[in-house]
Amino acid sequence: MQATLEQMDNLRGTSLYKLQLKYMMNKLEVLLERTLKNPLNSLDKEDPDLLTRIQSNIELVMGMDLEELAMLRQEIDDYRAGKDEASAS
């Protein structure tokens, strides 16, 4: 086992490693696209704007710094707490 790990370490940074990793990533991308195609098409038929809204929100969150993320988390926690209190009443 140790010998295998050492050989893997030796391959890192070589063109063979880079090509193999690139091949695996491309293969994964094709598999994901094939797997998600039908579910995404179904969602798109139900609500054509859903995926656009999701993408927009992801971009919004990705552009936030840590302080903004903490503020967003607090807002979400407050919102959920208020929702739970309303449903318990």
Residue pairs with C-beta under 8 A, 6 or more apart in sequence:
11 17
40 51
43 50
43 51
44 50
44 51
61 69
61 72
64 72
